Every structure is written in structure tokens, then in C-alpha cells.
């Protein structure tokens, strides 16, 4: 600023400041930028104050003219700042609404509604029935040791039953379990009798794939251990379960063999005019109880096991076990 100023010079500076302020305010895009402009234009050390600081060098009769012009400019700048701030906030809100809004009138991207796989719903129904009979669910690892899968169940090395349950072995000697009976052994290790437990889960055997066999399938095994249990309790429990699942159908027991039960039986139901084998069962072999450190003279019990795929196929009239594993929606949507 020169040592002397004229009225015209200060008027020109205010006019130039008005033009610059209007352009800068119009170009601002955020509330923060507008606040910086307000301070830079109208603050104590702002550009308008700088112009007014030179007003004292004018003659006394010219000063009011510059003061009036400065007040008009100040009001104009404040109005422009307010209008621009409103516009900026409105634009920001519109952008946020567009980004976060949900158009409930728009059609959804199609995702078919899901439901229980028939194997899962079958397991759940079986568990519900046994839960109603006072049994609790227990689960165990699918990768087992030889002890839990065979030895503890009275199937020592070289026992012929191992040939019927050939499985998949890992490099460390462990194996994929061939039944869920190991869960019963693990449960008994931590829970003394009396015991009533069911063990649902996935099991593995080296079976060739055909209409009725799969190397991966599901089992539910049942164990009851108490004082005074005999075959009549086994028969009553199994019959009550089967008639609850299949309906009031004839049930028969046939003598059979399992290495961990004695006596043992296969169980059939009369389904659609013919006898159909559905599960195996028997009284827990005393050797198994002795191996668990239990006195077979005091404790007795029964065990039963069933294949979930068999129950599912019979219930729904499925003719090929492979249909349950192909993930074909045309098949699965029927259930």
C-alpha cells in the first residue's frame, strides 16, 4: 500500500475484492473450504480488513463512503457464503442418500431360497425323537485313532470285522472313522454311567460307489448304559423309535453279529409290503465294558446304529444314494 491513497483506489480494491470473493466462493465444494474463505475475507486479518486499514489515510469526508461500501461488500460476502454453504450441504446430503438409500421398489437380485438338505432334515428328525426319549447328543472327531475306532470296540488287529470296515489311513497312522461308535467310547471316558447318548455324524469306508454305497455317508449311533438294562429295553427303545419315524409298522429283530455287542440283531420294518433292513443293534459286549474299566456284573447296556442315507432314501422313495451328493437343484428342490 502506497503512503497515500485515494478514494478511487480503495473503491477499485473493494470492487476487485468483491469479484474475487464471488469467484472463490462459487468454486468452493466443501464446508471446510467455505470456512477458510470466510476467515480469509472477513476475519480480523482478512483481506477486507486490509483494505479498511488504509481508510484512515483518506480525508475525513471520504471515509464514510468507503465504510458504507465495505459494509455492503461484507453483507454480500456473508450472503454468498451462506447460500453456497446451503448448496454444498444439500449436495453432500443428496450424495449420501443416493449412496446409502435402499430402493424397496426395485426387484431383488435372484437368489433361490434355501432349505434343509434331506440328509440334514433326516438327522434332525432322528435326533428329535431320541431327545424325546431322554438321550443327549455327543459328537467327536472324524479323524480317529486305531484304538477308538477298532480296539476299544473289541475289534483287535487282524479281526475279520476290519475287512468290512476298510477305511482311509493317514501318514501318521490315524484314520477316517468308519462309524460313530468311537464317540461313545470318548463319552464314557469322561462321563460315568448311567449314560444315554446318541452320536450323529459323517463316516468313511472304502466302498465302491453304486446305487446303495458311498465312501462317505452318515450314521447315528445310540448307547444306553445303566444298572439292570436287558434286551427288552433295547427292543422297546428301537421299536418306539422306528414306529415314530416310519409310522405304526411291524418291526422284527433277526439274530446277527457285531464284535462290540452280544447278543446282536438286525432290525427290519415292513415297508410297502416287504421287510426292509434298517438298522443293527445289540447288548454291549462285556469285553467292551471291561476295557473301559466298568464292572459288567453291575453295568449293562445296549447300542444301536443306523445309516441316515438308508432312512432318508426309504422315507422319500429315493432309488440311488448318489442323488443325495450331486447337488442337483432339480432333485433337491423336491424336499
CORQUISUL-V444145 format. One record per residue. PSI is psi in whole degrees, 0 to 359 (* if undefined). OMEGA is omega in radians with two decimals (999 if undefined). D_CENTER is the distance of its C-alpha to the mean C-alpha in Angstrom with 2 decimals. Layout:
BEGIN
psi: (PSI & PSI)
omega: (OMEGA & OMEGA)
d_center: (D_CENTER & D_CENTER)
END
This chain:
BEGIN
psi: (130 & 166 & 325 & 142 & 157 & 166 & 322 & 322 & 314 & 324 & 318 & 320 & 321 & 322 & 318 & 320 & 322 & 316 & 314 & 317 & 316 & 317 & 316 & 320 & 320 & 329 & 345 & 141 & 353 & 161 & 327 & 319 & 320 & 322 & 320 & 320 & 319 & 314 & 318 & 332 & 314 & 356 & 173 & 329 & 20 & 177 & 325 & 320 & 327 & 321 & 317 & 335 & 335 & 356 & 334 & 345 & 356 & 157 & 155 & 325 & 347 & 342 & 317 & 329 & 316 & 322 & 316 & 317 & 322 & 321 & 320 & 316 & 318 & 316 & 321 & 315 & 316 & 320 & 316 & 319 & 317 & 315 & 317 & 323 & 319 & 317 & 318 & 315 & 321 & 319 & 319 & 319 & 320 & 319 & 319 & 319 & 317 & 325 & 325 & 353 & 156 & 118 & 100 & 349 & 347 & 143 & 143 & 155 & 133 & 120 & 115 & 135 & 134 & 168 & 175 & 136 & 145 & 328 & 319 & 315 & 327 & 315 & 315 & 321 & 318 & 315 & 320 & 318 & 312 & 328 & 323 & 339 & 3 & 16 & 150 & 155 & 137 & 143 & 158 & 178 & 148 & 337 & 117 & 170 & 162 & 324 & 308 & 324 & 329 & 298 & 313 & 345 & 25 & 34 & 79 & 172 & 141 & 9 & 138 & 332 & 338 & 331 & 326 & 344 & 43 & 134 & 193 & 127 & 147 & 167 & 332 & 8 & 347 & 172 & 163 & 127 & 144 & 350 & 172 & 10 & 328 & 332 & 323 & 319 & 315 & 323 & 317 & 332 & 333 & 353 & 106 & 155 & 159 & 148 & 136 & 108 & 148 & 148 & 94 & 152 & 175 & 140 & 169 & 138 & 153 & 62 & 142 & 140 & 126 & 197 & 337 & 2 & 147 & 143 & 346 & 126 & 184 & 144 & 156 & 122 & 148 & 138 & 129 & 130 & 124 & 180 & 129 & 9 & 139 & 187 & 334 & 324 & 320 & 311 & 316 & 318 & 312 & 317 & 316 & 319 & 310 & 320 & 333 & 324 & 311 & 343 & 179 & 76 & 155 & 141 & 137 & 153 & 132 & 139 & 140 & 194 & 131 & 139 & 340 & 6 & 149 & 114 & 165 & 159 & 149 & 148 & 131 & 152 & 149 & 100 & 116 & 46 & 2 & 154 & 133 & 123 & 130 & 336 & 168 & 157 & 177 & 171 & 138 & 128 & 133 & 330 & 325 & 318 & 318 & 319 & 335 & 3 & 22 & 145 & 111 & 346 & 335 & 316 & 141 & 162 & 177 & 157 & 152 & 151 & 147 & 153 & 123 & 321 & 318 & 313 & 319 & 316 & 320 & 314 & 318 & 3 & 37 & 132 & 354 & 122 & 335 & 338 & 332 & 347 & 4 & 350 & 32 & 112 & 331 & 329 & 312 & 331 & 351 & 346 & *)
omega: (3.14 & -3.10 & 3.11 & 3.12 & 3.11 & 3.09 & -3.10 & 3.13 & -3.13 & 3.10 & 3.12 & 3.13 & 3.11 & 3.11 & 3.11 & 3.11 & 3.12 & -3.14 & 3.13 & -3.11 & -3.14 & -3.12 & -3.11 & 3.12 & 3.13 & -3.10 & -3.11 & -3.08 & -3.14 & 3.10 & 3.14 & 3.12 & 3.13 & 3.11 & 3.08 & 3.10 & 3.14 & 3.13 & -3.10 & -3.12 & -2.96 & -3.12 & -3.11 & 3.13 & -3.11 & -3.07 & 3.10 & 3.09 & 3.11 & 3.12 & -3.11 & 3.13 & 3.14 & -3.08 & -3.11 & 3.14 & 3.13 & 3.01 & -3.04 & -3.09 & -3.12 & -3.08 & 3.14 & 3.14 & 3.11 & 3.12 & 3.11 & -3.13 & 3.14 & 3.12 & 3.09 & 3.13 & -3.14 & 3.13 & 3.11 & -3.13 & 3.12 & 3.12 & 3.12 & 3.12 & 3.14 & 3.13 & -3.11 & 3.11 & 3.09 & -3.14 & 3.14 & 3.13 & 3.12 & 3.13 & 3.13 & 3.12 & 3.12 & 3.11 & 3.14 & 3.11 & 3.13 & -3.10 & -3.02 & -3.04 & 3.10 & 3.13 & -3.08 & 3.12 & -3.12 & 3.10 & -3.14 & 3.00 & -2.93 & 2.99 & -3.09 & 3.09 & -3.12 & 3.06 & -3.11 & 2.98 & -3.10 & 3.09 & 3.14 & -3.14 & 3.10 & 3.10 & -3.11 & 3.12 & 3.11 & 3.13 & 3.13 & -3.12 & -3.13 & 3.07 & 3.08 & 3.10 & 3.07 & -3.14 & 3.07 & -3.07 & 3.04 & -3.13 & -3.13 & -3.08 & 3.08 & 3.03 & -3.00 & 3.00 & 3.10 & -3.09 & -3.08 & -3.06 & -3.06 & -2.94 & -3.11 & -3.14 & 3.08 & 3.06 & -3.10 & 3.11 & -3.14 & 3.06 & -3.11 & -3.11 & 3.12 & 3.11 & -3.14 & -3.12 & 3.10 & -3.01 & -3.11 & -3.07 & 3.07 & -3.06 & -3.11 & 3.11 & 3.07 & -3.03 & 3.00 & -3.01 & -3.13 & 3.09 & 3.13 & 3.09 & 3.08 & 3.11 & 3.14 & 3.11 & 3.13 & -3.14 & -3.13 & 3.11 & -3.07 & -3.09 & 3.14 & 3.11 & 0.15 & -3.05 & 2.95 & -2.97 & 3.01 & -3.07 & 3.05 & 3.09 & -3.12 & -3.14 & -2.99 & 3.00 & -3.10 & 3.11 & 3.04 & -3.10 & 3.00 & -3.04 & -3.07 & -3.11 & 3.10 & 3.11 & 3.08 & 3.10 & -3.04 & 3.10 & 2.90 & 3.13 & -3.01 & 3.08 & 3.01 & -3.10 & -3.08 & 3.05 & 3.03 & 3.09 & 3.11 & -3.03 & 3.13 & 3.08 & 3.08 & -3.10 & -3.13 & -3.13 & -3.11 & 3.14 & 3.13 & 3.13 & -3.08 & -3.14 & 3.04 & -3.09 & -3.04 & -3.02 & -3.07 & -3.09 & 3.05 & 3.13 & 3.09 & 3.13 & 3.11 & 3.13 & -3.12 & -3.13 & 2.93 & -3.03 & -3.08 & 3.06 & 3.11 & -0.01 & -3.12 & -3.10 & 2.91 & -3.09 & 3.13 & 2.96 & 3.11 & -3.02 & 3.12 & 3.00 & 3.11 & 3.13 & -3.08 & 3.11 & -3.06 & -3.10 & 3.07 & -3.10 & 3.09 & 3.06 & -3.09 & -3.13 & 3.12 & 3.13 & 3.11 & 3.13 & 3.13 & 3.12 & 3.10 & -3.14 & 3.14 & -3.12 & -3.14 & 3.07 & 3.14 & -3.04 & 3.02 & -3.12 & 3.11 & 3.13 & 3.10 & 3.14 & -3.12 & 3.06 & -3.08 & 3.14 & 3.13 & 3.14 & 3.14 & -3.11 & 3.12 & -3.10 & -3.03 & 3.12 & 3.14 & -3.01 & -3.06 & -3.10 & -3.11 & 3.11 & -3.10 & -3.04 & -3.09 & -3.12 & 3.09 & -3.10 & 3.11 & 3.08 & -3.02 & -3.11 & 3.12 & -2.99 & 999)
d_center: (73.48 & 77.22 & 79.66 & 80.75 & 78.70 & 79.73 & 78.37 & 77.55 & 75.56 & 73.34 & 72.97 & 71.92 & 69.38 & 67.85 & 67.75 & 66.06 & 63.55 & 62.80 & 62.13 & 59.90 & 57.95 & 57.29 & 56.05 & 53.83 & 52.29 & 51.62 & 49.85 & 47.53 & 43.86 & 42.29 & 43.26 & 43.73 & 46.24 & 48.14 & 48.44 & 49.86 & 52.34 & 53.40 & 54.20 & 55.95 & 58.03 & 58.77 & 58.18 & 61.06 & 61.16 & 60.15 & 62.19 & 63.76 & 65.00 & 66.46 & 68.52 & 69.64 & 70.70 & 73.51 & 74.75 & 77.06 & 79.26 & 80.19 & 83.27 & 82.76 & 83.19 & 80.47 & 77.72 & 76.77 & 76.25 & 73.66 & 72.04 & 71.69 & 70.30 & 67.77 & 66.63 & 66.13 & 64.11 & 62.00 & 61.23 & 60.43 & 58.05 & 56.30 & 55.98 & 54.61 & 52.07 & 50.93 & 50.67 & 48.78 & 46.36 & 45.63 & 45.08 & 42.82 & 40.65 & 40.51 & 39.48 & 36.74 & 35.40 & 35.58 & 33.68 & 30.92 & 30.73 & 30.61 & 27.83 & 25.64 & 26.64 & 24.70 & 26.98 & 26.05 & 28.80 & 27.44 & 25.81 & 22.10 & 21.12 & 20.53 & 17.11 & 17.59 & 15.88 & 13.66 & 14.26 & 14.11 & 15.71 & 19.10 & 18.60 & 15.51 & 17.48 & 20.50 & 18.98 & 17.79 & 21.32 & 23.00 & 21.15 & 22.07 & 25.66 & 26.08 & 24.45 & 27.16 & 29.69 & 28.79 & 26.61 & 23.63 & 20.75 & 20.85 & 18.98 & 20.29 & 20.09 & 20.52 & 23.02 & 25.98 & 29.55 & 32.61 & 33.50 & 30.52 & 30.23 & 33.99 & 36.53 & 35.25 & 35.12 & 38.81 & 38.31 & 40.34 & 40.92 & 42.90 & 42.06 & 42.19 & 38.83 & 37.18 & 38.44 & 36.54 & 33.30 & 33.67 & 30.44 & 29.14 & 30.35 & 29.27 & 31.89 & 31.73 & 32.66 & 29.32 & 28.07 & 25.25 & 25.66 & 27.61 & 26.66 & 24.65 & 27.94 & 27.40 & 24.80 & 27.76 & 29.93 & 27.44 & 27.02 & 30.80 & 31.31 & 29.63 & 30.41 & 34.03 & 35.00 & 34.95 & 31.59 & 29.72 & 26.42 & 24.40 & 22.40 & 20.05 & 18.70 & 19.30 & 22.83 & 25.06 & 28.72 & 30.97 & 31.76 & 33.03 & 30.88 & 32.60 & 32.12 & 31.47 & 30.23 & 27.27 & 26.75 & 23.17 & 22.72 & 21.41 & 23.48 & 23.67 & 26.46 & 28.26 & 30.46 & 32.87 & 35.32 & 37.97 & 41.71 & 43.58 & 40.98 & 42.67 & 42.18 & 42.65 & 39.47 & 37.62 & 39.18 & 38.44 & 34.76 & 34.18 & 36.28 & 34.53 & 31.11 & 32.36 & 34.21 & 31.24 & 29.10 & 31.85 & 34.29 & 37.74 & 38.75 & 41.21 & 39.79 & 41.82 & 41.67 & 43.30 & 44.32 & 42.33 & 41.56 & 38.62 & 39.40 & 37.48 & 38.85 & 42.47 & 43.38 & 40.70 & 40.18 & 38.47 & 37.41 & 38.09 & 37.62 & 39.99 & 37.83 & 39.67 & 43.01 & 42.29 & 41.07 & 37.65 & 36.43 & 32.94 & 32.61 & 34.54 & 35.44 & 38.13 & 39.35 & 38.05 & 40.70 & 42.66 & 42.35 & 38.58 & 39.24 & 41.96 & 39.74 & 37.31 & 40.27 & 40.51 & 43.87 & 43.97 & 46.97 & 44.92 & 41.44 & 40.62 & 37.57 & 36.08 & 33.18 & 31.79 & 29.40 & 28.17 & 26.47 & 23.59 & 24.51 & 28.04 & 27.11 & 24.87 & 27.65 & 30.33 & 28.60 & 27.94 & 30.95 & 29.19 & 31.85 & 30.00 & 27.07 & 26.32 & 25.25 & 22.08 & 21.02 & 22.33 & 19.44 & 22.31 & 21.20 & 24.74 & 24.30 & 20.78 & 21.57 & 24.21 & 21.91)
END
